[in-house]
Amino acid sequence: MSSPISRLIAATQRHHALEHATIHILNRRFPSLRVIGWSTNQGFYIHGPVSPASVGQAVAEAIARLRRGETHLAIHPRCGTNLVTSGTLVGAVAFLTMLPGTAKSRRERLPLVLLLSTLAMFLAQPLGLWVQANVTTSSDLDSDLVPEIDSRLVQGTTVHHVRLVHSAAN
């Protein structure tokens, strides 16, 4: 049996995948649409100028397509995971490169730090996608998942909370 923490993490991973798939579908329908999203263990949020009906349709399609095996929808190139991966990798490279030595030797190593940090940024792009695919998302959706969408205007921005619950039938 899994621990409560592992169940929370697994739920967040599934919801993160569904958030990405929903955004992919919305962007396909509305190419100029700019939205942001974030996931929790109870669902996800979509912030942006899109109707609740459009979000509902996109969520339903995303669930169906992920269940059919379209796992590529779970990965998004503008995911925050990519930013965290990049920042972590570049920060670690810069820290480790500057760690030993005197202040003068660190100044002399600055070109090396810049070069290695730039290389780390290039490596971070595919690594961020790998981290999404293997750590922060899971397209293995529960079969009885039902979305409940609550939309409201918050400081001039439409915010859709997509709460994911298990149907009472199962």
N, C-alpha and C positions, 0 to 999 in steps of 0.2 A: 504494500500500500504506500502511496506517495505521501509526503509530508504536506502540511498546509502551505508552506512556503513554495514548494515545488509546484503545487497546484495553482497558486497565484501567478507564478512565473509562466507556467504553460498557458494559462488563460491570456495573459498579457501578450505572449508571443503570437497566439492565434488571432487576437484582436488587432495586433499590429499588422499582421499579414492582410487581414480583411480591410483595415484602414487603407493600406497601400493599394489593394485591388480596387477599392471604391474610388480612390483618387485617380487611378489610371483610367477607369471607366468614365468618370466625370470629365477628365481632360480630353478623352477621345470624343465625347459628345459636345463639349464646349472648349475648343482648342485655346481660346484666349483666357480661360478661367484660371485664376490664381487662388489656390486654397492652401491652408496648412492644416495639419492634423496631428493628433497625439493620442496615444493609447493608454488604457488602464486595464486592470484585471476585470473590470465590469463592462468594458466597451471601448468606444473611442469618440473623439470629437473632430468635427470638420468645421473650420472657420473660413467663411468666404461667402461671396454673393451668389448663392445658388439656392433654389427653392427646396423646401422640405420634400416635395414630391420627387424632384430629381435625385435628391440624396437617397430617398427610399428605393427608387428604381435601381440606382447604381449599387446600393447595398445588396439588394435581392440578386442582381446579376452577378455581383462579385462572389456571393456565397455559392451560387450555382456553378460558376466557372472554376472557382477553387476546388470545389467538390469533384468536378470533372477532370481535375489534374492539371489545370493551367497554373502551375506553381510560379511561373515567371511573373505573374501579377503581384506576388507577395513582395517583390523587390522593387524599390523605387530609387532612382538616381539622386533625388533631392532629399533623401531621408536624413534625419539628424544623426543616425548611426554613422553615416559617412563623415560627418563633421567631427564627431567624437573620435572616430578612428584616426582621422587625419591629425587632429590636435594632439592626441596621445602619442602617435608615432613621431611627429615632428618635435614635440616637446621632449620626448625621451632621447631622441637623437641629439638635439641641441644640448640638453643637460649632460648627457654622457660625454659628448665631445668637449664640453667646456669644463668638466669636473676637475681634472688634475692640473696642477701647475700654478704659477704665479699670475698676477693680473696682467703682466706684460705678455707672458706666453699665451694667455687666453685671448688677448687682443690680436696677437699674431695668428691665432687659429680661427679668427672670425671668418675669413674666406672659406675655410674648410667647413665650418658650421653652416654657412649659407648654402654651400654646395650639397652637403649631406642632407640638410633640411629640405632642399628642393627635390632631391632624389626621393626622400621619404614621402613627400607630397604625391609624387608620381606613383609610388608603391601603395600609398594609402587608398587611391581610387579603387583598384580592384579588390584590395583587402577589405574596404568598407562594404562592398557588395557581398563578399564572402561572409563577413560577420553578420550581415542581414540574413543571408540564406541559411546560416548554420547556428546562429546564436539568438538574434533578436526577433525573428519571425518563425512561424510554423503554419503551413497551409493545411494542416490536419484539423479541419473544423469538426466540432461535435455535430452529430446528425440531427439533434433536436434544437439547434440554435435558432432563436427567433429575435429579430431586431425590433426594438421599440425606439422611435425617434422623437426627441423633444427639441424643438427649434425655438430660438429666441434671439432678440436683438440685444447685444451687449456692447455698450459704448460705440454704437454705430456700425458694428460688425455682426452679421448673422452667424450664430454659433449653433451647430447641430450636435446634440449629444445622442450618439447611437449606443443605446444600452443593449447588451446582448444577454438574453435570458434563456433558460431552458424551458421548453414547452411542458405544460402540465400533463400532456398525453403520455409522455415517456417516463 
